[in-house]
């Protein structure tokens, strides 16, 4: 139980958050299982909500398991055949099953009651030598006693206590040492006895002032002893910690540098040794202050950035939507393979977090990134990664100021923030020439129309290294999309999801240009009117009708022959009317694919189900125009130019 | 590199180094030996492990020792126990060619010693092995951390430190103390101040 809790956070540290699909229930369980098969090297999820209007084609290609989005591209897209996605066991595995064996707790810190000393003093049988000394300390010379309690007595008592605790360590015992030694050697002194002794001592004084002094002295001595003993215990604890912790400071720092920022703070509060290590700037190289609920404010960001200093490499701020409960039930590692739907999630969080923003102390404002550009941009100068999520008060101007300090930025991700695309891209190409991954998702869902062609050209020319480009939720026209896709020579992934104006025409004749393109995501681009696989585009020329009216099995089989490295997972969620998704998932598609190492899970759309109620599936492409028909067209013929591109297209006629 | 495949995995039994006898004391142990280049590591509890020389070179400590000519006889490693050393040796074997340290080796290459030691990306299998490797209880993990620290093997360090970080991730302060067997050595005031300083982290 305890250990499973320990294992749970793995995803957080690697920056991967649990992410729920739009509705976990809308995916059939079979689909879910196919997601976790180890052979998957590439997968595409289809999601169709094709309307009944004619000639509207919706292309929903979602790369599987949001790795597209969070993992470095190389992990996933490069050489998919040779390097499949590492699949982590679904079961908790041996690590969680083996019980944690904890070392027995160390003995509680040593402490002895201060009253012991007094007890010794008043005992009638106590040695004559010790009594005068005690008398002197306690009552006869109160000023001296108080002085001693204030300054020199404390170290002396501490030393004495230490001597007492470490037998044989006494070199040249002083009177106090002997006194304490004798005291500690005394067995069976209870607090009741001590009390009586103190009472007797006080009563033995003649006048009231002397009695007061006796009491004062007793209290001071007791306090001094207690403080000394506690200090001693802490010192011993420190020593115990450094003896039991197996790593030297530099490696402890290495461990801490792998933690998220909150865990570093927790570790720092455990003991002074960890605190020393946690003060090292290297521990804050990757500052991750994202959270589900607003926790941090500008001051915290500033503190962490300043702690990191020149070592700051990655900064992640903002608010994540809370992970789906059903997903958190699964073993943590499976979160690598859950599907991520950032657009929905961003919208959810946008609404969800509003009520929580009442607490002003934990709200990030537009100046939360100012610390990057302070001191002439020292902190930001070596920053590689900047991720910002759902920060309401952030705006383009503030972001651009921050970007101007981030000269070596490689990875910029901005989700759910009111930014103007043109302004942001301008500061990206002005300041961040090295950028490799650019992920911008508008909070205004498709209303941002600010991008100009000139900006696209500048971006293409200034940032040649870009390999991951996602502009989600912006109003992007084909012409600009074309400039971008054609211009970036190293582009591996393009995602123009939720861009309403896109018709798909930008994909024409792309072949030669986008030769390294591996993934294209056009999700919820509702105006995809072009058949992008027409004779100018990707598909074979004579294949048009056959492709459109054939159900996909043959084409998929053909595709799998041509592209054995590709794995296809397709899902057509049904309307609520045809809710039995699992049943449809059992369609015989799988059996037709004889490539054992690949998986195809195909669930049909409602229209398929409705037609297959009355007729064989093979008939349904025969031109009944009244019911929408969903057809796969997998493009196997013209893939030469786009070697890695995996295509799924849904057509509606 | 097929030579090492059968070696360390079956290295529980006592193995005598075959080529050690024929070597002159000054000569580096591996050069001119012909055949298999192996060294023998001896754990604190007198268990001996035969390791492919190139695998052993992953450890900077062992590499220094080998370069100083200590590789002829069994190399005593008194602060490592047999089971720990067995695990480590297996990891060395699996991490053969790991670019994390293979690059470093190539730089120090002399006389083509490592010419067949091409860096290769860690495969999924190796990653799986790494995960399995650190799926141990806390005490065993500490032993591995100590071993990694002593041997100065980058791959081993990465794997074990990663596991330690995983273990401590998202734990509360008390849980961290309990897990690592640490004792609170703060005064209440100091601890309160620390918590106050990072108030956001303790909400």
Interface residues (C-beta under 8 A of the other chain):
Chain A: X2 X5 X6 X7 X8 X9 X10 X12 X13 X83 X84 X86 X87 X88 X93 X94 X95 X98 X99 X100 X101 X102 X103 X105 X106 X109 X230 X234 X235 X237 X238 X240 X241 X244 X245 X246 X247 X248 X251 X254 X255 X256 X258 X259 X260 X261 X262 X263 X265 X266 X267 X268 X269 X270 X271 X272 X273 X274 X275 X295 X296 X297 X300 X362
Chain B: X121 X123 X124 X127 X128 X131 X132 X134 X135 X136 X137 X138 X139 X142 X143 X145 X146 X148 X149 X157 X161 X162 X164 X165 X166 X167 X168 X169 X170 X171 X172 X173 X175 X176 X177 X178 X179 X180 X181 X182 X183 X184 X185 X186 X187 X190 X191 X194 X195 X198 X200 X201 X202 X203
